[in-house]
């Protein structure tokens, strides 16, 4: 299927394609009233009712697993192809938010119409400066102008339906690039000026870039003219205003605008490239980064253990991060980063065990790219904060800093300079510091710090955190150190960096390669996961495996004691075998252990009783067991040495019946008299069964 066919259909077109019975069921289920007097046909009326429902704008009304699935579909630009129907899909289909259709090869295509896509609030795994996130929080005047521009006529409510035409151009890189190419020279100059200033300006700076002499002022400051260049870019969706006084270039637009390099920048880049390639900068010692997929999966298994639970949409407790760091021997900062990214991609959610949708449907080696993209978007981790995890903040305070621009600068420099060579950090730092956008980024970071009430962080400090903390944890960079030369001092080691093979693929927007090693048991109890193992199959092993070594690969302990623990917890032996064999073939010893555990050597029958009557004399036991008066009081057969009293018999009744055949009941050395025993507790039926009229009369006679 080509890129064109992967575009989500419009909501009205999807409703028109539904069978008549299904459309009627959706109408009845949601309580939509069809007015035959209107000029709009039923699908158009239903579409207007659907986009007005609050479930998309307020996802907390949906089950958490359905919200995670909704985010995965939105990250795929509204079209996600899965191999089976996810269980979390049903609430979304019932509300008319997501639609499904079967592909020719048996796969299922999940469709999220653009009318819903542009309404979703930004989540922790999304770029807060992306076009979709900015459109979702833009004021009504802005989205109305954007919809009207691409419709070619004034947009009428509901605006979400009118924005579908705009999203077909703004939501896809090729169409967006064609739209930018249509800009006039003045519009492009202003857009490039904003991008050079870090992608964000206030109104005064925008008017300066427009060279607009007229200053319309209101209570909040200068107001741009509705006929200026800024408004022209705004109605095209290339420059989005953000309350109260900011104008932001979306990340997708900045990426296209910034692709044009000037001669001065090329000259600086060539100088650094020549220096890097001119000699060998390999350090004396190095710390080689590891594949983050294995560690992320180890964290996902560990957090499912009792006592490690976290609440959705709430920051991960520092005590849990410290506990996991101690357990796996990692730095707390590295653990905190992997925890934030794992939660952002849904790896910690209960729905990840489903093999029908990401992340459960992904192979283990695909997690590396998934985590990298989540970090690159910046919605979960922000190096511009002292507490980088965004979930530690309330939802209304998750204002992202300009660290995303610094991330892009670093990745761009590494993409050009990193060719399996060691790069001195001093050279890379100098190259980044000389970039013309650094001054604008510093201004943005300072204003952002004033806005959110934190200490401003210099852009080069953000770059240092990206290079020396985030990228090594993501398996992108190897970090080497060497004692400095003259004047450096022992406390200032020279740092060198090198892109890993995995890192070269990721910064080039390619999927990393893997050796295809299958999952296998190293010995009788250590299971080493291969890169092709499915995430859902690995998570299905939780409960009867222990997490072992987590480095470039992940080892799981599947020992007889872990299997015994699972069997005692209620797992079936056949179910254990199926789950393990879905990952790797069982070794002979474990196979025999499971086979022995599944053998039934006997069977016991459970019988409810109210007590046990010790009777040492076998003749007396036989008397009580066989006499018609007392036989129904006991469970047959009873164990040697006594008789089991049936659950329906209370103590007073037992005393009276036994006395009729000459047997006394003794407890604590005292003979119990009829009528003095404490009454039995009420049964679920409310009364004891009366076996016969004769016995009832005998009971009454005994009581008399």
C-alpha positions in Angstrom: 0.0 0.0 0.0 1.5 3.3 -1.0 1.7 6.5 1.0 -1.4 8.0 -0.6 -3.6 5.2 0.4 -2.4 5.4 4.0 -4.0 8.8 4.5 -7.0 8.7 6.8 -10.3 9.1 5.1 -12.7 11.9 6.0 -15.3 11.1 8.6 -18.2 11.7 6.3 -16.7 9.4 3.6 -16.2 6.7 6.2 -19.8 6.9 7.4 -21.1 6.8 3.8 -19.0 3.6 3.3 -20.5 1.8 6.3 -23.3 -0.8 5.7 -26.7 0.6 6.4 -27.4 -1.7 9.3 -24.1 -0.7 11.0 -24.8 3.0 10.4 -28.2 2.6 12.0 -26.7 0.7 15.0 -24.2 3.5 15.5 -27.0 6.1 15.3 -29.1 4.2 17.8 -26.2 3.6 20.2 -25.2 7.2 20.4 -28.7 8.6 20.5 -28.2 10.7 17.3 -31.5 12.1 16.0 -31.8 12.3 12.2 -33.8 15.3 10.9 -35.3 14.5 7.5 -36.1 18.1 6.9 -32.5 19.2 6.8 -30.6 19.4 3.5 -27.7 17.4 5.0 -27.9 13.6 4.4 -27.8 11.2 7.4 -24.0 10.6 7.3 -23.3 14.3 7.4 -25.7 14.8 10.3 -24.1 11.9 12.2 -20.6 13.3 11.6 -21.6 16.6 13.1 -23.0 14.8 16.2 -19.9 12.6 16.5 -17.3 15.5 16.5 -19.3 17.2 19.2 -19.0 14.3 21.6 -16.6 15.0 24.5 -14.8 11.6 24.5 -12.0 12.7 22.2 -11.4 16.1 23.9 -11.5 14.4 27.3 -9.9 11.0 26.9 -10.2 10.3 30.7 -13.8 9.2 29.9 -12.3 6.3 28.0 -10.7 3.1 29.4 -6.9 3.6 29.8 -6.1 0.8 27.3 -8.3 2.5 24.7 -6.6 5.8 25.3 -3.2 4.1 24.7 -4.5 2.6 21.4 -5.9 6.0 20.4 -2.5 7.5 20.9 -0.7 4.8 18.9 -3.1 5.4 15.9 -2.6 9.2 16.2 1.2 8.7 16.1 0.7 6.7 12.8 -1.1 9.8 11.4 -4.5 8.2 11.7 -3.9 4.9 10.0 -2.6 1.9 11.8 -2.4 -1.6 10.3 -2.5 -4.5 12.8 -2.6 -8.2 12.4 -5.6 -8.8 14.8 -8.3 -6.7 16.4 -7.1 -5.3 19.7 -9.4 -5.8 22.7 -9.2 -2.0 23.5 -10.7 -1.2 20.1 -14.3 -2.0 21.2 -15.0 1.2 23.3 -13.6 3.4 20.5 -15.7 1.7 17.8 -18.8 1.9 20.0 -18.4 5.6 20.3 -17.7 6.1 16.6 -14.2 7.4 17.1 -12.2 4.7 15.4 -13.3 2.5 12.4 -11.8 -0.8 11.2 -11.7 -2.5 7.9 -10.1 -5.8 6.8 -7.3 -5.7 4.3 -6.7 -8.2 1.5 -4.0 -10.1 3.4 -6.1 -10.6 6.5 -4.7 -7.6 8.5 -6.9 -5.0 10.0 -6.6 -1.3 9.2 -7.7 1.0 12.1 -8.8 4.5 10.9 -8.9 7.6 13.0 -10.6 10.4 11.0 -8.8 13.7 10.8 -11.8 15.4 12.4 -10.9 13.5 15.6 -7.1 13.6 15.1 -7.0 17.5 15.3 -9.0 17.5 18.5 -6.9 15.1 20.7 -5.0 16.8 23.5 -1.2 16.4 23.4 0.1 13.5 25.5 3.5 12.8 27.1 4.8 10.9 24.0 4.1 13.6 21.5 6.1 16.6 20.2 4.4 19.6 21.9 5.5 21.8 19.0 4.2 19.5 16.2 1.5 20.7 13.9 -1.2 18.4 15.3 -0.5 19.4 18.9 -0.5 23.1 18.1 -3.7 22.9 16.1 -5.4 21.0 18.9 -4.8 23.9 21.3 -5.0 26.8 18.9 -7.7 29.5 19.4 -10.9 29.3 17.4 -10.0 32.3 15.2 -6.8 30.6 14.1 -8.3 27.2 13.3 -11.2 28.9 11.5 -8.8 30.9 9.4 -6.7 27.8 8.6 -9.8 25.8 7.6 -11.2 28.6 5.5 -7.9 29.0 3.6 -7.7 25.4 2.6 -11.4 25.1 1.9 -11.4 28.1 -0.3 -14.5 29.5 1.5 -15.4 30.6 5.0 -15.4 27.6 7.4 -18.6 26.7 9.2 -19.0 24.8 12.4 -18.1 22.2 13.4 -14.5 23.4 12.7 -13.1 19.9 13.2 -14.8 18.7 10.0 -13.6 21.8 8.1 -10.0 21.1 9.2 -9.9 17.8 7.5 -9.0 19.4 4.2 -6.2 21.4 5.9 -4.8 18.2 7.6 -4.5 16.4 4.3 -1.9 19.0 3.4 -0.3 19.9 6.7 -0.1 16.4 8.1 2.2 14.9 5.5 5.8 16.0 4.7 5.5 15.9 0.9 2.3 17.9 0.7 3.6 20.3 3.3 6.8 20.9 1.4 4.8 21.7 -1.7 2.8 24.2 0.2 5.9 25.9 1.5 7.3 26.1 -2.0 4.2 28.2 -2.9 5.2 31.0 -0.4 6.2 34.4 -1.7 9.7 35.7 -1.2 8.5 37.9 1.7 6.6 35.1 3.4 9.5 32.8 3.1 11.9 35.4 4.5 9.8 35.9 7.6 9.4 32.2 8.1 13.1 31.6 7.8 13.8 34.5 10.2 11.5 33.0 12.8 13.2 29.6 12.3 16.6 31.2 12.8 15.5 32.7 16.1 14.7 29.2 17.4 11.3 28.7 15.9 9.5 31.0 18.3 9.0 34.8 18.5 6.8 37.2 20.3 4.6 39.7 18.5 7.1 42.6 18.6 9.8 40.4 17.0 7.4 39.2 14.4 6.4 42.7 13.4 10.1 43.6 13.2 10.7 40.6 10.9 7.7 41.8 8.8 9.1 45.3 8.8 5.6 46.4 9.7 5.6 50.1 10.9 2.0 49.9 12.2 1.7 48.7 15.8 -1.8 47.8 16.9 -1.8 47.6 20.7 -4.2 46.1 23.2 -4.1 45.4 26.9 -1.8 42.4 26.3 0.7 44.3 24.1 1.2 44.6 20.3 -1.2 42.9 18.0 -0.3 41.8 14.5 -2.3 43.1 11.6 -4.8 40.8 10.0 -3.4 41.8 6.6 0.3 41.3 7.4 2.7 38.5 6.5 2.3 36.9 9.9 -1.4 36.4 9.4 -0.8 35.0 5.9 1.5 32.4 7.4 -0.9 31.8 10.3 -3.9 31.0 8.1 -1.7 28.6 6.1 -0.9 26.7 9.4 2.9 27.5 9.1 3.0 29.9 12.1 0.7 29.1 15.0 0.0 31.7 17.7 0.2 30.5 21.3 -1.4 32.4 24.1 -0.7 35.0 25.2 2.0 36.5 23.0 4.0 33.9 21.2 4.1 32.6 17.6 5.6 29.2 17.0 6.8 27.5 13.8 5.7 23.8 14.0 8.5 21.3 14.1 7.6 19.8 10.7 7.7 23.3 9.1 11.0 24.2 10.8 12.6 20.9 9.5 11.7 21.8 5.9 12.7 25.5 6.2 16.0 24.6 7.9 17.0 22.3 5.1 18.3 25.2 3.2 22.0 25.7 4.2 23.9 29.0 3.8 27.5 29.2 2.7 28.9 30.4 6.1 27.4 27.4 7.9 28.8 25.0 5.3 32.2 26.5 5.7 32.1 26.0 9.5 30.9 22.5 9.1 33.7 21.7 6.6 36.3 23.0 9.1 35.1 20.7 11.8 34.7 17.8 9.4 38.3 18.3 8.2 39.6 18.4 11.8 37.7 15.3 12.8 38.9 13.3 9.7 42.5 14.6 9.9 43.6 12.4 12.8 42.8 9.6 15.2 40.9 10.9 18.2 40.3 7.5 19.8 40.5 7.8 23.7 42.4 5.6 26.1 39.2 4.3 27.8 35.6 4.3 26.6 32.1 3.4 27.9 30.3 1.6 25.2 26.5 2.1 25.1 24.1 -0.8 25.0 20.9 -1.5 23.2 18.1 0.2 25.3 15.5 -2.3 24.2 16.6 -5.1 26.5 16.8 -2.7 29.5 13.4 -1.2 28.7 11.9 -4.7 28.6 13.6 -5.6 31.9 12.0 -2.5 33.5 8.6 -3.4 32.0 8.8 -6.8 33.6 10.2 -5.5 37.0 7.5 -2.8 37.4 4.8 -5.5 37.1 6.0 -7.1 40.3 3.9 -6.4 43.5 4.9 -3.2 45.2 6.2 -1.5 42.0 2.9 -0.2 40.7 2.6 3.4 39.3 -0.5 5.4 38.6 -1.4 6.6 35.1 -0.6 10.2 34.2 1.4 10.6 37.5 5.2 10.9 37.7 7.2 7.9 38.6 8.2 7.9 42.3 11.9 8.7 42.8 12.0 5.8 45.3 11.0 3.4 42.5 13.6 4.9 40.2 16.3 4.5 42.9 15.2 0.9 43.6 15.3 -0.1 39.9 18.7 1.6 39.5 20.1 -0.3 42.4 18.7 -3.6 41.2 20.1 -3.3 37.6 23.3 -1.4 38.5 22.5 1.6 36.4 22.7 5.4 36.9 19.4 6.8 38.3 19.3 9.4 35.5 19.6 6.7 32.9 16.9 4.7 34.6 14.6 7.7 34.9 15.0 8.4 31.1 14.1 4.8 30.2 11.2 4.8 32.6 9.7 8.0 31.1 10.1 6.9 27.5 8.8 3.4 28.3 5.7 4.9 29.8 5.3 7.3 26.9 5.2 4.5 24.3 2.8 2.4 26.4 5.2 -0.3 27.4 4.2 -0.2 31.1 0.5 -0.2 30.4 -1.5 -3.4 30.9 -2.6 -3.3 27.2 1.0 -3.9 26.1 0.4 -7.7 26.6 -1.9 -7.7 23.6 -0.2 -8.8 20.4 -2.6 -7.0 18.1 -1.3 -3.4 18.4 1.9 -1.6 19.3 3.9 -1.9 21.4 2.9 -5.5 22.0 2.9 -6.4 18.3 6.5 -5.1 17.9 9.7 -7.2 17.9 12.2 -6.5 20.7 14.7 -4.9 18.3 12.0 -2.4 17.2 11.8 -0.9 20.7 15.1 0.9 20.1 13.7 3.1 17.4 10.4 3.5 19.2 12.1 4.8 22.3 14.4 7.1 20.2 11.4 8.7 18.4 9.6 9.2 21.7 12.7 11.0 23.1 13.1 13.0 19.9 9.5 14.3 20.1 10.3 15.7 23.5 6.9 15.2 25.1 8.2 12.8 27.8 11.7 14.1 28.6 13.0 17.7 28.6 16.7 18.4 29.2 15.9 22.0 29.8 14.4 21.2 33.2 16.1 20.2 36.5 13.4 17.4 36.6 13.4 16.3 33.0 10.4 13.8 33.3 7.4 15.7 32.1 4.9 13.5 34.0 6.1 15.0 37.2 4.2 18.2 36.3 0.4 18.8 36.2 -1.0 18.5 32.8 -1.6 22.3 32.5 2.0 23.1 33.4 3.8 20.8 30.9 5.1 23.7 28.8 8.0 22.3 26.8 11.2 24.3 26.5 13.2 25.0 23.4 15.5 22.0 24.1 13.9 20.3 21.1 15.9 22.7 18.8 19.1 21.8 20.6 18.3 18.1 20.1 17.9 18.7 16.4 21.1 20.6 16.2 23.1 17.8 18.0 21.6 15.1 15.8 22.2 17.1 12.7 25.9 17.6 13.6 26.4 13.9 14.5 24.7 12.9 11.2 27.3 15.0 9.2 30.4 14.3 11.3 29.8 10.8 12.6 31.2 8.2 10.2 32.5 5.6 12.7 35.0 8.1 13.9 35.7 9.5 17.4 34.7 13.2 17.6 36.2 15.3 20.4 33.5 16.9 22.5 35.4 20.2 22.3 35.1 20.3 18.5 31.4 19.4 18.6 30.7 21.9 21.3 32.5 24.6 19.3 30.5 23.8 16.2 27.2 23.9 18.1 28.1 27.2 19.8 28.9 28.8 16.5 25.5 27.9 15.0 23.4 31.0 14.1 20.4 29.6 15.9 22.0 29.3 19.3 21.4 32.9 20.2 17.7 32.5 19.4 17.6 29.3 21.5 19.2 31.0 24.4 16.6 33.8 24.3 13.8 31.2 24.1 15.2 29.3 27.1 15.4 32.4 29.1 11.8 33.5 28.3 10.5 30.0 29.0 12.3 29.9 32.3 10.7 33.2 33.3 7.3 31.9 32.2 7.4 28.7 34.2 9.3 30.1 37.1 12.6 28.0 36.9 16.2 28.9 36.6 17.3 29.4 33.0 19.7 26.8 31.5 22.2 27.8 28.8 21.7 26.1 25.5 25.2 24.5 25.6 24.3 23.0 29.0 21.2 21.4 27.3 23.5 20.2 24.5 25.9 18.7 27.1 23.0 16.8 28.8 21.8 15.5 25.4 25.2 14.3 24.3 26.6 12.9 27.6 23.4 11.6 29.3 20.5 11.1 26.9 22.2 9.7 23.8 24.4 7.2 25.6 21.4 5.9 27.5 19.6 5.5 24.1 22.4 3.5 22.7 23.3 6.2 20.2 26.8 7.3 21.4 29.8 5.7 22.9 31.6 8.0 25.3 35.4 7.9 25.7 37.6 9.8 28.2 41.3 10.6 28.2 43.4 12.6 30.6 43.8 16.2 29.4 47.1 17.7 28.2 48.9 20.7 29.3 46.9 23.1 31.4 43.9 20.8 31.4 44.3 19.5 34.9 43.3 16.1 36.2 39.7 17.2 36.8 39.1 18.1 33.2 39.3 14.9 31.1 39.0 15.1 27.4 35.8 13.6 26.1 35.4 11.9 22.7 32.2 10.7 21.2 31.4 8.1 18.5 28.2 7.1 16.9 27.3 3.4 17.3 26.1 1.4 14.3 22.6 1.6 15.8 23.0 5.4 16.3 24.1 6.0 12.7 20.9 4.3 11.5 18.6 6.1 14.0 19.9 9.6 13.3 19.5 8.9 9.6 15.9 8.0 10.1 16.5 4.3 9.3 15.6 1.2 11.2 18.7 -0.4 12.9 19.7 -3.8 11.6 20.0 -6.9 13.8 21.7 -10.2 13.5 18.5 -12.3 13.7 19.8 -14.4 16.6 16.8 -16.5 17.9 15.8 -16.7 21.5 17.3 -19.7 23.2 18.1 -21.3 26.5 21.7 -21.0 27.4 21.5 -23.8 29.9 18.7 -25.5 31.8 17.2 -22.3 33.2 18.6 -19.1 31.5 16.5 -17.9 28.6 18.3 -15.3 26.4 15.9 -13.2 24.3 16.7 -12.7 20.7 15.9 -9.4 18.8 13.0 -11.0 17.0 11.0 -11.9 20.1 7.6 -10.2 20.3 7.0 -7.8 23.1 3.6 -9.3 24.0 5.1 -12.8 24.2 7.8 -11.6 26.5 5.4 -9.8 28.8 3.2 -13.0 28.8 6.1 -14.7 30.7 5.6 -12.5 33.7 4.7 -14.4 36.8 6.9 -17.4 36.3 10.2 -15.9 35.2 12.8 -13.8 37.1 14.6 -11.0 35.4 18.3 -11.8 35.1 21.1 -9.9 33.3 20.0 -6.8 31.3 22.7 -5.6 28.9 22.8 -5.7 25.1 20.6 -8.8 25.6 18.1 -9.7 28.2 18.3 -13.0 30.2 15.2 -14.4 32.0 15.5 -17.1 34.7 13.1 -20.0 34.0 14.0 -22.5 36.8 12.0 -25.3 38.4 11.4 -23.2 41.4 9.9 -20.4 39.3 7.7 -22.9 37.6 6.6 -24.4 40.9 5.8 -20.9 42.1 3.6 -20.3 39.0 1.9 -23.6 39.4 1.0 -22.8 43.0 -0.3 -19.5 41.9 -2.9 -21.2 39.6 -1.1 -21.4 36.2 -1.8 -24.5 34.2 1.2 -26.5 33.1 0.1 -26.5 29.4 -0.4 -22.8 29.5 3.1 -22.3 30.8 4.5 -24.5 28.1 2.7 -22.6 25.4 3.9 -19.2 26.6 7.5 -20.3 26.9 7.5 -22.1 23.5 6.1 -18.9 21.9 9.5 -17.4 22.7 12.0 -20.3 22.5 12.0 -24.1 22.4 12.0 -25.7 25.9 15.1 -27.6 27.0 14.6 -31.2 27.9 14.9 -30.7 31.7 12.3 -28.0 31.9 10.1 -30.0 29.5 10.2 -32.9 31.9 9.5 -30.7 34.9 6.4 -29.3 33.2 5.3 -32.8 32.1 5.7 -34.1 35.6 3.7 -31.1 37.0 0.9 -31.7 34.6 0.5 -35.4 35.6 -2.6 -36.1 37.7 -1.6 -38.7 40.4 -4.9 -38.6 42.3 -8.0 -36.7 43.1 -9.6 -35.4 46.2 -13.2 -34.5 46.8 -14.1 -31.5 49.0 -17.0 -31.9 51.4 -18.2 -29.1 53.7 -18.5 -30.2 57.4 -19.4 -28.5 60.6 -17.1 -30.6 62.9 -15.4 -33.9 63.6 -16.7 -36.3 66.3 -13.9 -38.4 67.9 -15.2 -41.9 68.8 -12.5 -44.3 69.9 -14.8 -47.4 70.1 -15.3 -48.9 66.7 -18.6 -50.5 67.7 -20.0 -47.1 68.8 -18.8 -45.6 65.5 -20.6 -48.3 63.7 -23.7 -47.8 65.8 -23.9 -44.0 65.0 -23.1 -44.6 61.3 -25.7 -47.3 60.7 -28.6 -46.3 62.9 -31.4 -44.7 61.0 -31.8 -42.0 63.7 -28.2 -40.7 63.4 -26.9 -41.9 60.0 -27.9 -38.7 58.2 -25.9 -36.5 60.7 -22.5 -37.7 59.4 -20.5 -37.7 56.1 -20.0 -41.1 54.6 -17.3 -42.3 54.4 -15.5 -40.7 57.4 -11.8 -41.1 58.2 -10.7 -43.6 60.9 -11.1 -42.6 64.5 -14.3 -40.6 64.2 -17.1 -39.3 62.1 -17.4 -36.1 60.1 -20.5 -34.1 61.0 -22.4 -32.8 58.0 -22.5 -29.1 57.4 -26.3 -28.9 57.9 -26.2 -30.3 61.5 -25.9 -28.0 64.5 -24.4 -29.1 67.8 -27.8 -29.2 69.7 -29.3 -31.5 67.1 -26.2 -33.7 67.2 -26.4 -34.1 71.0 -30.1 -35.0 71.0 -29.9 -37.5 68.2 -26.8 -39.3 69.6 -28.5 -39.4 73.0 -31.4 -41.4 71.5 -29.0 -44.3 70.9 -27.2 -44.0 74.2 -24.2 -41.9 73.1 -23.1 -38.8 75.0 -21.2 -35.9 73.4 -18.3 -34.5 75.4 -16.4 -31.2 74.8 -13.6 -29.8 77.0 -14.2 -32.7 79.5 -17.9 -31.7 80.1 -20.9 -33.7 78.9 -23.2 -31.5 76.8 -26.9 -31.7 77.7 -29.6 -31.3 75.1 -30.9 -27.7 74.9 -27.7 -26.2 76.4 -25.6 -26.2 73.3 -25.1 -22.8 71.6 -27.2 -22.4 68.4 -25.4 -22.9 65.1 -24.7 -20.0 62.8 -27.4 -19.2 60.2 -26.9 -21.1 56.9 -27.3 -19.6 53.5 -30.6 -21.4 53.1 -31.9 -19.8 56.3 -33.1 -23.2 57.8 -31.9 -26.8 58.2 -33.4 -29.4 56.0 -36.0 -31.6 57.9 -35.3 -35.2 56.7 -38.6 -36.7 57.7 -41.7 -36.2 59.8 -40.7 -39.0 62.1 -37.4 -37.4 62.9 -39.0 -34.0 63.4 -41.4 -35.5 66.0 -38.4 -37.2 67.7 -36.7 -33.9 67.9 -39.7 -32.3 69.5 -40.0 -35.2 72.0 -36.3 -34.8 73.0 -36.8 -31.1 73.5 -39.8 -31.8 75.7 
